Amino acid sequence: MNRCRQFIISGRVQGVFFRASTEATARRLGVTGWVRNLADGSVEVLACGDEAQLKELEQWLRQGPTQARVAQVVTQEMEPQQFEDFSIRG
């Protein structure tokens, strides 16, 4: 069953290739959706996939790429949506 989840990741998550690394990880996992930087310095991810895929992505988001320092990940269930693939926005 396809589920969608929003993740807001805060800490040192901009300027450390967080979006590109998230895109690569999501595509490897078969997750669809998008990632973008927010004006407050955090990163937003909207990811859709099955529960196992979303859990694995969330585990990765709690670490992020090597240069990142993740302080917090806030998750929220969203209405199911359809995306062709996973992309970087803005």
DSSP file (Angstrom, degrees, kcal/mol; ACC not computed):
  #  RESIDUE AA STRUCTURE BP1 BP2  ACC     N-H-->O    O-->H-N    N-H-->O    O-->H-N    TCO  KAPPA ALPHA  PHI   PSI    X-CA   Y-CA   Z-CA
    1    1 A M              0   0    0      0, 0.0     2,-0.4     0, 0.0    50,-0.3   0.000 360.0 360.0 360.0 132.1    0.0    0.0    0.0
    2    2 A N        +     0   0    0     48,-0.1     2,-0.3    46,-0.1    48,-0.2  -0.620 360.0 178.0 -79.4 127.7    1.3    3.4   -1.0
    3    3 A R  E     -A   49   0A   0     46,-2.8    46,-2.4    -2,-0.4     2,-0.4  -0.908  16.4-147.0-125.1 155.1    1.7    5.9    1.9
    4    4 A C  E     -AB  48  78A   0     74,-0.7    74,-2.7    -2,-0.3     2,-0.4  -0.975  15.6-178.1-125.3 141.5    3.0    9.4    1.9
    5    5 A R  E     -AB  47  77A   0     42,-2.8    42,-2.7    -2,-0.4     2,-0.4  -0.998  18.3-141.3-140.0 138.6    4.9   11.1    4.8
    6    6 A Q  E     -AB  46  76A   0     70,-3.2    70,-2.0    -2,-0.4     2,-0.4  -0.833  17.3-167.8 -97.9 137.7    6.3   14.5    5.3
    7    7 A F  E     -AB  45  75A   0     38,-2.8    38,-2.7    -2,-0.4     2,-0.6  -0.994   8.8-164.6-124.9 131.6    9.6   14.9    7.0
    8    8 A I  E     -AB  44  74A   0     66,-2.4    66,-2.4    -2,-0.4     2,-0.5  -0.974  13.8-165.6-113.6 117.4   11.0   18.2    8.3
    9    9 A I  E     -AB  43  73A   0     34,-3.2    34,-2.4    -2,-0.6     2,-0.3  -0.898   7.2-175.8-109.7 125.4   14.7   17.9    9.1
   10   10 A S  E     + B   0  72A   0     62,-2.6    61,-3.0    -2,-0.5    62,-1.4  -0.795  38.7  62.4-120.0 163.6   16.5   20.6   11.1
   11   11 A G  E    S- B   0  70A   0     -2,-0.3     2,-1.4    59,-0.3     3,-0.2  -0.932 109.8 -17.6 124.2-150.9   20.1   21.1   12.1
   12   12 A R  E    S+ B   0  69A   0     57,-2.3    57,-1.7    -2,-0.3    30,-0.1  -0.706  89.6 130.0 -89.7  88.2   23.0   21.7    9.8
   13   13 A V        +     0   0    0     -2,-1.4     2,-0.4    28,-0.5     5,-0.3   0.357  44.0  77.8-126.4   1.3   21.2   20.4    6.7
   14   14 A Q  S    S+     0   0    0     -3,-0.2    29,-0.0     1,-0.2    28,-0.0  -0.925  95.4  21.1-113.8 143.8   21.6   23.1    4.1
   15   15 A G  S    S+     0   0    0     -2,-0.4    -1,-0.2    53,-0.0    -3,-0.0   0.661 101.0  91.7  78.2  16.7   24.9   23.5    2.1
   16   16 A V  S    S-     0   0    0     -3,-0.3    51,-0.3    50,-0.0    52,-0.2   0.059 107.3 -99.1-129.0  23.1   25.9   19.9    2.8
   17   17 A F  S  > S+     0   0    0     50,-0.1     4,-2.3     3,-0.1     5,-0.2   0.778  75.5 144.1  63.9  29.1   24.4   18.1   -0.2
   18   18 A F  H  >  +     0   0    0     -5,-0.3     4,-2.4     2,-0.2     5,-0.2   0.926  68.6  47.0 -64.8 -44.8   21.4   17.0    1.8
   19   19 A R  H  > S+     0   0    0      2,-0.2     4,-2.6     1,-0.2    -1,-0.2   0.940 114.7  45.1 -64.1 -47.4   19.0   17.4   -1.0
   20   20 A A  H  > S+     0   0    0      1,-0.2     4,-2.2     2,-0.2    -1,-0.2   0.904 115.3  47.9 -64.0 -40.9   21.1   15.6   -3.6
   21   21 A S  H  X S+     0   0    0     -4,-2.3     4,-2.3     2,-0.2    -1,-0.2   0.879 111.7  50.3 -67.6 -37.4   21.9   12.8   -1.1
   22   22 A T  H  X S+     0   0    0     -4,-2.4     4,-3.0    -5,-0.2     5,-0.2   0.919 109.6  51.3 -65.2 -43.3   18.3   12.4   -0.2
   23   23 A E  H  X S+     0   0    0     -4,-2.6     4,-2.4     1,-0.2     5,-0.2   0.933 111.8  46.6 -58.6 -46.9   17.3   12.2   -3.9
   24   24 A A  H  X S+     0   0    0     -4,-2.2     4,-2.1     2,-0.2    -1,-0.2   0.908 114.7  46.8 -63.3 -42.6   19.9    9.5   -4.5
   25   25 A T  H  X S+     0   0    0     -4,-2.3     4,-2.0     2,-0.2    -2,-0.2   0.926 112.4  49.2 -66.0 -45.6   18.8    7.5   -1.4
   26   26 A A  H  X>S+     0   0    0     -4,-3.0     5,-2.8     1,-0.2     4,-0.9   0.909 111.9  48.6 -61.7 -42.7   15.1    7.8   -2.2
   27   27 A R  H ><5S+     0   0    0     -4,-2.4     3,-0.6    -5,-0.2    -1,-0.2   0.900 109.5  52.6 -65.4 -39.6   15.6    6.7   -5.7
   28   28 A R  H 3<5S+     0   0    0     -4,-2.1    -1,-0.2     1,-0.2    -2,-0.2   0.873 112.4  46.0 -61.3 -36.6   17.7    3.7   -4.5
   29   29 A L  H 3<5S-     0   0    0     -4,-2.0    -1,-0.2    -5,-0.1    -2,-0.2   0.594 115.4-115.5 -82.4 -11.3   14.9    2.7   -2.2
   30   30 A G  T <<5 +     0   0    0     -4,-0.9     2,-0.3    -3,-0.6    -3,-0.2   0.717  64.7 148.3  81.8  21.6   12.2    3.2   -4.8
   31   31 A V      < -     0   0    0     -5,-2.8    -1,-0.3    -6,-0.2     2,-0.3  -0.668  32.5-153.0 -89.1 143.2   10.5    6.1   -3.0
   32   32 A T  E     +C   48   0A   0     16,-2.5    16,-3.1    -2,-0.3     2,-0.4  -0.740  46.8  68.9-110.4 164.8    8.8    8.8   -5.0
   33   33 A G  E     -Cd  47  86A   0     52,-2.4    54,-1.8    -2,-0.3     2,-0.3  -0.983  69.6 -80.6 134.1-143.6    8.2   12.5   -4.0
   34   34 A W  E     -Cd  46  87A   0     12,-2.2    12,-2.5    -2,-0.4     2,-0.3  -0.974  16.8-144.2-158.3 167.0   10.5   15.5   -3.5
   35   35 A V  E     +Cd  45  88A   0     52,-1.7    54,-3.2    -2,-0.3     2,-0.3  -0.989  22.7 169.2-136.7 143.6   12.9   17.3   -1.3
   36   36 A R  E     -Cd  44  89A   0      8,-2.4     8,-3.0    -2,-0.3     2,-0.2  -0.994  33.7-110.4-152.6 155.0   13.4   21.1   -0.9
   37   37 A N  E     -C   43   0A   0     52,-0.5     2,-0.3    -2,-0.3     6,-0.2  -0.601  31.5-143.8 -79.3 146.3   15.2   23.6    1.3
   38   38 A L    >   -     0   0    0      4,-2.9     3,-1.9    -2,-0.2    -1,-0.0  -0.805  22.3-114.4-109.0 156.4   13.0   25.8    3.5
   39   39 A A  T 3  S+     0   0    0     -2,-0.3    -1,-0.1     1,-0.3     4,-0.0   0.754 112.2  62.7 -61.3 -26.4   13.7   29.5    4.3
   40   40 A D  T 3  S-     0   0    0      1,-0.1    -1,-0.3     2,-0.0     3,-0.1   0.421 122.8 -99.5 -82.4   4.0   14.3   28.7    8.1
   41   41 A G  S <  S+     0   0    0     -3,-1.9   -28,-0.5     1,-0.4    -2,-0.1   0.405  88.4 113.8  95.8  -2.5   17.3   26.5    7.2
   42   42 A S        -     0   0    0    -32,-0.1    -4,-2.9   -30,-0.1     2,-0.4  -0.406  61.7-124.2 -93.3 175.9   15.5   23.2    7.5
   43   43 A V  E     -AC   9  37A   0    -34,-2.4   -34,-3.2    -6,-0.2     2,-0.4  -0.972  15.7-152.2-123.0 137.1   14.8   20.7    4.7
   44   44 A E  E     -AC   8  36A   0     -8,-3.0    -8,-2.4    -2,-0.4     2,-0.4  -0.912  11.0-173.1-110.1 136.4   11.4   19.3    3.8
   45   45 A V  E     -AC   7  35A   0    -38,-2.7   -38,-2.8    -2,-0.4     2,-0.5  -0.995  11.5-168.1-126.7 131.9   10.8   15.9    2.3
   46   46 A L  E     +AC   6  34A   0    -12,-2.5   -12,-2.2    -2,-0.4     2,-0.4  -0.974  22.8 178.9-115.2 114.3    7.5   14.5    0.9
   47   47 A A  E     -AC   5  33A   0    -42,-2.7   -42,-2.8    -2,-0.5     2,-0.4  -0.933  14.5-167.6-124.5 138.4    8.1   10.8    0.3
   48   48 A C  E     +AC   4  32A   0    -16,-3.1   -16,-2.5    -2,-0.4     2,-0.3  -0.981  36.2  94.4-127.0 137.1    5.7    8.1   -0.9
   49   49 A G  E    S-A    3   0A   0    -46,-2.4   -46,-2.8    -2,-0.4     2,-0.1  -0.963  73.1 -47.2 173.4-167.2    6.2    4.4   -0.8
   50   50 A D     >  -     0   0    0     -2,-0.3     4,-2.4   -48,-0.2     5,-0.2  -0.393  61.3 -98.2 -84.3 171.2    5.4    1.4    1.3
   51   51 A E  H  > S+     0   0    0    -50,-0.3     4,-2.4     1,-0.2     5,-0.2   0.877 122.2  51.4 -58.7 -41.8    6.0    1.3    5.1
   52   52 A A  H  > S+     0   0    0      1,-0.2     4,-2.1     2,-0.2    -1,-0.2   0.912 111.1  48.3 -63.4 -42.2    9.3   -0.5    4.9
   53   53 A Q  H  > S+     0   0    0      1,-0.2     4,-2.4     2,-0.2    -2,-0.2   0.926 112.7  48.0 -63.2 -44.4   10.7    2.0    2.3
   54   54 A L  H  X S+     0   0    0     -4,-2.4     4,-2.6     1,-0.2    -2,-0.2   0.879 110.9  51.1 -66.7 -37.7    9.5    5.0    4.3
   55   55 A K  H  X S+     0   0    0     -4,-2.4     4,-2.2    -5,-0.2    -1,-0.2   0.907 111.1  48.0 -64.9 -41.4   11.1    3.6    7.5
   56   56 A E  H  X S+     0   0    0     -4,-2.1     4,-2.0     2,-0.2    -2,-0.2   0.901 112.3  49.1 -67.3 -39.9   14.4    3.0    5.8
   57   57 A L  H  X S+     0   0    0     -4,-2.4     4,-2.8     2,-0.2    -2,-0.2   0.925 109.9  51.9 -63.3 -43.6   14.3    6.6    4.3
   58   58 A E  H  X S+     0   0    0     -4,-2.6     4,-1.7     1,-0.2    -2,-0.2   0.905 107.2  52.7 -61.0 -41.0   13.5    8.0    7.8
   59   59 A Q  H  < S+     0   0    0     -4,-2.2     4,-0.5     1,-0.2    -1,-0.2   0.928 111.6  46.4 -58.6 -44.1   16.5    6.2    9.3
   60   60 A W  H >X S+     0   0    0     -4,-2.0     4,-3.7     1,-0.2     3,-1.6   0.916 108.5  55.5 -64.9 -42.4   18.7    7.6    6.6
   61   61 A L  H 3< S+     0   0    0     -4,-2.8    -1,-0.2     1,-0.3    -2,-0.2   0.816  99.1  61.7 -60.9 -30.5   17.3   11.2    7.1
   62   62 A R  T 3< S+     0   0    0     -4,-1.7    -1,-0.3    -5,-0.2    -2,-0.2   0.682 119.2  27.3 -71.0 -16.2   18.1   11.0   10.8
   63   63 A Q  T <4 S-     0   0    0     -3,-1.6     7,-0.4    -4,-0.5    -2,-0.2   0.771  91.0-179.8-105.0 -50.1   21.8   10.7    9.8
   64   64 A G     <  -     0   0    0     -4,-3.7    -2,-0.1    -5,-0.1   -46,-0.1  -0.143  45.1 -28.9  72.7-174.1   22.0   12.5    6.5
   65   65 A P  S >  S-     0   0    0      0, 0.0     3,-1.4     0, 0.0   -47,-0.1  -0.174  76.1 -90.4 -69.8 170.0   25.1   12.9    4.4
   66   66 A T  T 3  S+     0   0    0      1,-0.3   -50,-0.0     3,-0.1    -2,-0.0   0.841 124.0  45.8 -51.7 -45.3   28.5   13.0    6.0
   67   67 A Q  T 3  S+     0   0    0    -51,-0.3    -1,-0.3     2,-0.0   -50,-0.1   0.634  94.0  99.3 -78.2 -13.6   28.7   16.8    6.5
   68   68 A A    <   -     0   0    0     -3,-1.4     2,-0.4   -52,-0.2   -55,-0.2  -0.352  54.7-160.0 -75.0 153.1   25.2   17.1    7.9
   69   69 A R  E     -B   12   0A   0    -57,-1.7   -57,-2.3    -2,-0.1     2,-0.4  -0.828  15.0-157.2-130.8  92.7   24.4   17.4   11.6
   70   70 A V  E     +B   11   0A   0     -7,-0.4   -59,-0.3    -2,-0.4     3,-0.1  -0.581  18.4 174.1 -77.5 123.2   20.7   16.4   12.0
   71   71 A A  E     -     0   0A   0    -61,-3.0     2,-0.3    -2,-0.4   -60,-0.2   0.806  65.3  -1.0 -94.2 -37.6   19.2   17.8   15.2
   72   72 A Q  E     -B   10   0A   0    -62,-1.4   -62,-2.6     2,-0.0     2,-0.4  -0.996  48.7-159.0-156.8 145.5   15.6   16.8   14.7
   73   73 A V  E     -B    9   0A   0     -2,-0.3     2,-0.5   -64,-0.2   -64,-0.2  -0.980  13.8-167.5-127.6 118.3   13.2   15.0   12.3
   74   74 A V  E     -B    8   0A   0    -66,-2.4   -66,-2.4    -2,-0.4     2,-0.3  -0.912  10.2-163.5-105.9 128.9    9.5   15.7   12.5
   75   75 A T  E     +B    7   0A   0     -2,-0.5     2,-0.3   -68,-0.2   -68,-0.2  -0.835  12.1 178.5-116.0 151.6    7.2   13.4   10.6
   76   76 A Q  E     -B    6   0A   0    -70,-2.0   -70,-3.2    -2,-0.3     2,-0.2  -0.968  29.9-119.9-150.1 132.5    3.6   13.7    9.6
   77   77 A E  E     -B    5   0A   0     -2,-0.3     2,-0.3   -72,-0.2   -72,-0.2  -0.493  35.2-166.2 -69.6 140.4    1.4   11.3    7.6
   78   78 A M  E     -B    4   0A   0    -74,-2.7   -74,-0.7    -2,-0.2     3,-0.1  -0.807  30.7 -83.7-123.6 165.1    0.0   12.9    4.4
   79   79 A E        -     0   0    0     -2,-0.3   -76,-0.1     1,-0.1    -1,-0.0  -0.445  60.6 -93.9 -63.3 140.2   -2.7   12.0    2.0
   80   80 A P        +     0   0    0      0, 0.0     2,-0.3     0, 0.0    -1,-0.1  -0.321  52.1 179.6 -57.9 137.3   -1.5    9.5   -0.6
   81   81 A Q        -     0   0    0     -3,-0.1     2,-0.5   -78,-0.0    -3,-0.0  -0.912  24.7-123.0-135.5 161.5   -0.2   11.2   -3.8
   82   82 A Q        +     0   0    0     -2,-0.3     2,-0.3   -80,-0.0     3,-0.1  -0.936  29.0 173.3-112.0 128.6    1.3    9.9   -7.1
   83   83 A F        -     0   0    0     -2,-0.5     3,-0.1     1,-0.1   -49,-0.0  -0.962  32.9-137.1-128.9 148.9    4.7   11.1   -8.3
   84   84 A E  S    S-     0   0    0     -2,-0.3     2,-0.2     1,-0.1    -1,-0.1   0.892  80.5 -33.5 -69.4 -40.3    6.7    9.8  -11.3
   85   85 A D  S    S-     0   0    0    -52,-0.2   -52,-2.4    -3,-0.1     2,-0.5  -0.731  78.8 -68.7-156.6-159.1   10.0    9.7   -9.4
   86   86 A F  E     +d   33   0A   0    -54,-0.3     2,-0.3    -2,-0.2   -52,-0.2  -0.958  54.8 172.7-114.6 131.3   11.9   11.6   -6.7
   87   87 A S  E     -d   34   0A   0    -54,-1.8   -52,-1.7    -2,-0.5     2,-0.5  -0.864  34.6-112.4-136.3 165.7   13.1   15.1   -7.4
   88   88 A I  E     -d   35   0A   0     -2,-0.3     2,-0.4   -54,-0.2   -52,-0.2  -0.872  32.4-161.1 -97.4 129.8   14.7   18.2   -5.9
   89   89 A R  E      d   36   0A   0    -54,-3.2   -52,-0.5    -2,-0.5   -55,-0.0  -0.872 360.0 360.0-110.8 146.5   12.5   21.2   -5.7
   90   90 A G              0   0    0     -2,-0.4    -1,-0.1   -54,-0.1   -54,-0.1   0.488 360.0 360.0  45.0 360.0   13.6   24.8   -5.3
